[in-house]
């Protein structure tokens, strides 16, 4: 995202954010093969007075990446012993079987569920399922994630 010259691309497309998005959808075809993901990333584009810009602070994200993605050391050894739910993507890489011992260590009452046919942004790929799943978890003391056709519990 940071390698894109938005100023030049904006001028080339007369400051039309829709045209810039369409251009990047085509340009990113190989680097971001999933069109839904490309469209989602491009929602971070903004436009003001014909100038196209990123709404997110890419420099800050890049410079603080290790702090953003690292687990806070001050939480080591602490436990949250209340019900909590982790929602994982079936096609995601961020919550796998190797992570389960750590999750259970910090959250012994965790329900870990996986939604079928979803990538990293499960809320984007399956918004209704995520909404219904969270609503049921919050409101129903006898919550059973397996009552959802496209959800399985990971134990």
Beta strands, then each sheet from edge to edge (+ up, - down):
strand 1: 45-48
strand 2: 51-54
strand 3: 84-89
strand 4: 110-115
strand 5: 151-154
sheet 1: 1+ 2-
sheet 2: 3+ 4+ 5-
end
